[in-house]
Amino acid sequence: MYLLFLPVLIYFVIFHYWPMYGLQIAFKEYSAIRGIGGSPWTGWTHFERFYQSSQFWIIIKNTVLINVYELLVAFPIPILFALLLNQIGNERFKKTVQTITYAPHFISIVVVVGMLHIFLSPRTGMLNHLLVLFGAEPVFFMGSEGWFKSIFVFSGVWQNMGWSSIVYVAALSGVNPDMHEAAVMDGASKLQRIMRIDLPSIQPIIVILLIMNIGSFMSVGFEKIYLMQNALNLDASEVIQTYVYKTGLLGAQFSYSTAIGLVNAVINFMLLAAVNQVAKKYKQTSLW
Amino acid sequence: MNKRSYKGKITILMAISLLLSACSNANNAGNEEGSGHANANSVGSSAVQEERDSNINKEGLPIVKEKVSLQFVTTMSPLQKKPYADLQVVKDFEAKTNVHIDWDAVPSESYKEKKNLIFAGGSLPDAFYGINALDDADVTLYGDQGYLIPLEDLIEAYAPNIKRLFELRPEYKEGVTSSDGHIYSIPTIHEQDQLTQEDALFINKKWLDTLGLPLPATVEQFEQVLQAFKQKDPNGNNIADEIPFSFIYGGARQDGIYSMFGSFGRLDNPDHLVIENGQLVFTADKPAYREAVEYFNRLYQEGLIDPESFTQDTQVITAKGKNEGVPILGAFVGWNAANVLGPERAADYVALAPLKDSNGNQLWNKYHGSSFTRSGFSITSASKYPEVAIRWIDAQYEEEESLQWSSGPIGVNLIKNGDRYDYAPIPEGKSYGEFRHTEAPGNQSARAILRETFAKINESETNLAKIALWNFYKPYQPKEIYPLVVFDAADLERLNILKTDLYSYIDKKQAQFIVKGFTQEDWDSYVKELEKMNLNELLDIYSRYYDKSKR
């Protein structure tokens, strides 16, 4: 039994625990010539610098806001979608809808952002053509702070709604049809059946997925944000990860960016633990 | 059952021990190799060393008797379609020198990331090759930290061409000598003076004629012209599709609006530093700067600036310039008109003289150009063959060789007539840039091409156009700009930290001010924020080095 577990253990030790050794450079002045072990210690300097940086609150605020927004919008939509899909009797229609909604998931992020730029262009974009048609002023979507988060979240919904709903659709198909039949006999309406039968049956899955989503709470889709960034929306779009990329990989300040990354991980872990506690208390479903 | 699981356990244990021993072996090998490097760089009296030395010819070609392979990291122009190993200049050079190069060529856009990873990870190539391979900060910092080896003794012993270059132009030798007295890079020299003028403001002359307007000479006139472009349908297709004014925002010297700040009394540039009467002046918190930003904000509010100026890249603006049907671009900033518009349409546009400020002064930006770049060729401490590497690059710093690596091989891109050269005609459907990079690394190469050499080439049409632009803007260029100085490692590190936050903040704020406008309060808090980000410390460092350079 335990033997089967060994490959997984090895994988985690090599790829997930061993690299943690490198975390110490957050407290050091890293130079590759001296190596990770040999670089001099600097204590909390890098953390203090991050905290005192004028960017600090903007970055933290954006990271949290984008994630909360995404969680509020992008998490429930696939559930609703799966519930609706489940109500469709016509198998062919159902399959077609599913296929169409999965499709965007397979488009690469770079292409999606390119499409956003084209569709939302103030001069030639479709959306702005429509706005002008109805007599409104064209909006410069990609260059506005106010629109950034919505564009980010809703293009994500468009891309992943179908894909994320697969799990729920599968769970729903496992609901015992007897219950539905009995409910129909008792005169329950469709809505009542969804609320009383479907939702409670997939609830454990929803909770587990919620916890797992929180697990990656602070790690928003880096590529997409980075590609969508420009000088005009920077105040709304700079998040921890893009900042780490810019200072660490482009600015070669490795210790500083490791420190920021560590802050990110610590916050994330605390959130995860908190949500897990709450879930445990109320529903007895939890990760540990 | 039990038996089987034991067997399984044993098998897996063995597998693991194998894996582990393989790992440790690899480690040992790595260590030995590492110490080998150290020996190679010290005096070294081992048999291996002697054998290596006897393989190297001290002068003349080929460089080595038996083929040697080196690994170089370099940048690659997006216009270059073939890998380095397939380029004709590279193949010819390998045949001549008997040195094989494993090129690790990274497209210039993603190069910075890759380079930093190489230095962070510590697995270094033999050398970094090319004008963009390392920036000034890299050369200083990585030289100081021991990643790059000092080259002055190698140059003395093995590099007559580079030595001659330093004798001809002592200022270049000074420019690559770090504050610790060592030379960590062979500079790239490309003495084309027209390259000191980068950006030019173009305006659609045909539209002006259609509307019966003269060339605008002041900022007010420029605004009126743009308004006419927007409202009076100068391209005559009855659709208001004209883009009055477009540029590329964000650090782009060639396509940005930095020079236009001169129309308000003081030029701006990506570093926001100018020299006025022998004094260093920071531009981005001064009234002149503010006035310029207010002006651009007004243009933006009136819909005269293409909003996409803040998000577009070269491809997008080129698509606007070359759009099918009637032209839609009124005025734009660029390196030359043909790049954005294509050669035919470019004839309808003219370069506009700097708009006059309230005192009637006209200013336009001057940059250092590419006549001297510190980066060119740097050998790392991991190289086993520093002598071969230095001889290899020295052979390339021979006049005709440099010319071919930059402009393309003779017979393809160049035609040799006696001791003069002509540019070969550009094939139909190709731009000069694409043609130049068909068989050579072109503008990414390390080279030394002096004024004297360029004088032997009959100029191409593209170059003549650029020279004309340079002559046009030259009278308006400032006498003095911030000199090329060599910072020492500690100051440089501090500058890097300060600049990362400060300059991205200034950039962001300028864009916001132009698009959304600003109040006195916004301005005050912006200036205060600059102070909080240690602007003064940055200026201290810069002015200290500026004062030093004057002495």
Interface residues (C-beta under 8 A of the other chain):
Chain A: L3 L6 I10 Y30 S31 A32 I33 G35 S53 S54 Q55 H117 S121 P122 R123 F140 M142 G143 N230 A231 L232 L234 D235 K246 T247 L249 L250 G251 A252 Q253 F254
Chain B: S5 G8 K9 I12 I16 K112 E113 N116 L117 F119 A120 G121 G122 Q145 G146 Y147 D241 I243 Y249 G250 D306 P307 E308 F310 T311 N496 I497 T500 D501 S504 Y505 D507 K508 Q510 A511 Q512 V515 E529 K532 M533
